[in-house]
């Protein structure tokens, strides 16, 4: 649903939206398959292309996080990203986009702005072969999501349905016998339904 925008005083305009990527929350509903793939092992003993076993996950929004979790209780997350805000996207009478609301209850807003630069969970499913060591998530800054190889990728089918998401992440690995340094991993999510 797209809300109507009455004036530029009430809404942020399409020009502002071009710098703010909003994601429709409903697009992430359903079952997804998750794998994590090592792209650059840095100083670790992990091999390029090492892949975690495929797992079924679902996405859950909270006020501050977007979490990919195994469908069990209690929740068992495999990846999480910070939510920078919840919004309802709208349109002016000429069709240009705006943000119609950003001050309602977070769970009633239809869109979210996600910070994809840092995956927040150093989950044991990462294929890093770290024993007796530390794996910490670190920021992986991407300035232009449309240009860089390290950008998040969102693939849609011919009907416009989101089918897969690839999210690059970086972790700092430190352990005896495997070295210290950054490791790059790609989290791949594919829609199962």
N, C-alpha and C positions, 0 to 999 in steps of 0.2 A: 504494500500500500504506500502511495506517495502522498504526503500531506501537501496542502496548498500553502504557498507563501504569499503574504499580502504586500510586504514592502521590504526594501533592502535594510531598513532600520531594524526589522525583526529577524531577518535571516542573514546568514553568511552567504555570499554569492558564489556562482560557479567558478569565478576566478580564484577565490579562496579555496574552493573544493579541489581545484587542480593540484594543490600542494598537500591536500589532506586526503589520503586514500581511505575510504570507508568500505567496510565489508558487511554485506547483508548477513545477519546472524543465522537466518534460516538455511543459508547455503551450506552450512557445516553440519546440519542435522543428519542423522542416519549412521550407518556403519561404515567404517573406513579400515583399510589395512595399513599398518605402519611398519616400515623398515628403516633402519639407520645404516648408512653406508659411509665408510671412511674414504674421504677424498684426498686428504693430505695428512699422513701420519705424523708429520713433524719429527720429533725425537723419540716417539714411542715405538714399541715393537709391533704395533698394529700394521697390517698390510693394506696397501691401497686397494680399495674394492671390498675389503672385509665387510660383511653384511650381517646385521642381527636377524634372528628368525622373524618371519612375518607374524604380526599379531593383530587381532581385531581390536579396534579402539573406537571410541566415540568422543566428540567434542562437547565440552561443557563450559558455558560462560558463567563467570561470577562478576561482581562489580569491578574487581581489579585484575582478574586473570582469565585467559582462554587456556583450557587444559585439555589435552588429549589423554584419555584414561582408558585402561582396560575395563570392559563392562562387568565389573564385579563389585561387591560391597564388602568391606569399605572400599572407597575409590583407590585405584592403584595407577597413578599417573605415569606416563612415559615421556611427556613433553609439556611445557607450559610457556606462555608468552604473556607479557604485561599488556593490559588493556589501557589505552590512554584516554578513552572516553566512550560514552554511549550516546547515540544520536538518532534522530528520525530525519531521514532525508526527505526533502520536499522539492517542489518545482513552482516557478513563477508561471503566470498565464502564457508566457511565450515559450515555455518548455525548458528554460535554463534551470539548472539545479541549484538548490540551496540547502542549508541545514535548517529545518523547520523547528527543531527542538533539541536542546541539549541539557535541559534543566529538570526533566521529569525523572521518575524513578528509573534506575538503570535497567531494570528487567522489563520495562514497557517500551524502551527504545528499540528500533528495528535494525540499526546499524552500529558498528563499533569500529574504532580506530585501534589497530593492533601495532605494537612495537615488535617487529620481527627481528630486530638486531641482536637479541640475546635470548636463547632458549634457556630457561631457568632451572631445569632439572638435569643433573648429571646421573642419569638412571643406570642401573646395573645392566640394562639390556644393550648399552652401547658396545659395539664390537672392538674394544680397545685393549683387551688382555692386560688390564692393570691389576696386579696383585699387591696387597700391602702398600697401597699408594693413595694418592688424592687426585680426583678429577673434579675440576670446578668449571662451571660455565663462565665464559667471558664475552663481552660485546663483540659483535661481528658487524661493523658499521658498513652500511651500503647507502650511498647518497642518491642514486638514481636507479629505482627498481626496474626500469625498462631496459637498461643498457648493460649492466655488468653481469658477468658470468656468475658472480656470487649473489645475485638477486634472487629473492623468492620467486618461484614460478607457479602460476595458476593456470591449469589447462582446462578448457571447456569443450564440450561436444558441440555438434552442429546446432543443437537446440539451445545452447547457452548454459547448460547445466555444468556446474563445477565437477570435474571428474578426478583431478589429481592436484596435489599441492606438493612442491618441493621446497624445503626450508633449510638453507645452509646455517650451520651453527659452528661455533668454535668453543673448545674446551682447553683448559690449562691442565696438563697431565704432569704429575710429579710422583715418581716411585723409584725404589732401588731396583736396578737392573733394566729399567726401560727408559731412562733419561727424563729430562724436563723440557717442556715446551708446549707450544700450541698444537692442537690437533683439529683438523677441519672434518666435519661430518655433515652429511645431507640427510635430513629427515624427510622421508618420502611417504606421503599419504595418498592412497587410492580408494575412491568410493567403491563400496561393495554392493550397494543396493541401487 
